[in-house]
Amino acid sequence: MGCGVILGAAIPGFFLSSLFTMLLWGAIAPHFGGGSISYAMAMLITISLWIVVAPLAAAAGKGKWFGK
């Protein structure tokens, strides 16, 4: 799998994930007393989550969890 294929999937996925984050935040936040967020803030939240989750997903894919 080349870098072009990975980027071709990751870039649209990032923008869609940010859009979904913004929409879902707007639906859930009022129940907890929060307000809506902008698309730029949704992008920041999404990239922060991706930075945390990507190494975990890579390690899980290699089977290094729970003594495997």
C-alpha positions in Angstrom: 0.0 0.0 0.0 1.6 3.3 -1.1 1.5 6.6 0.6 -0.8 8.0 -2.1 -3.4 5.4 -1.3 -3.2 6.1 2.4 -3.4 9.9 1.9 -6.2 9.4 -0.6 -8.3 7.7 2.1 -7.1 9.7 5.2 -7.7 13.2 3.9 -11.4 12.9 3.0 -11.8 10.8 6.1 -10.4 13.5 8.2 -12.8 16.2 6.9 -15.8 13.9 7.1 -14.8 12.9 10.7 -14.6 16.6 11.6 -18.0 17.3 10.1 -19.5 14.4 12.0 -17.8 15.5 15.2 -19.3 19.0 14.8 -22.8 17.7 14.0 -22.8 15.1 16.8 -21.3 17.6 19.3 -24.2 20.0 18.5 -26.7 17.2 19.2 -25.1 16.0 22.4 -23.7 19.1 24.1 -27.0 20.7 25.0 -27.8 17.7 27.2 -24.7 18.5 29.2 -25.0 22.2 29.3 -22.5 22.9 26.5 -22.8 24.9 23.4 -22.0 24.2 19.8 -18.5 24.2 18.3 -17.2 25.5 15.0 -15.9 23.4 12.2 -12.3 24.5 13.0 -12.7 23.4 16.6 -14.1 20.1 15.4 -11.0 19.7 13.2 -8.8 20.3 16.2 -10.7 17.7 18.3 -10.5 15.2 15.4 -6.8 15.5 14.8 -6.1 15.3 18.5 -8.1 12.0 18.7 -6.4 10.7 15.6 -2.9 11.4 17.1 -3.9 9.4 20.3 -5.8 6.5 18.6 -3.4 5.9 15.6 -0.5 4.4 17.7 -3.0 2.3 19.6 -4.6 0.9 16.4 -1.1 0.2 14.9 -0.1 -1.7 18.0 -3.4 -3.6 18.1 -2.9 -4.5 14.4 0.5 -6.0 15.2 -0.9 -8.2 18.0 1.1 -6.7 20.8 -1.8 -6.5 23.2 -2.5 -8.7 26.2 0.6 -10.8 25.8 0.1 -11.9 22.3 
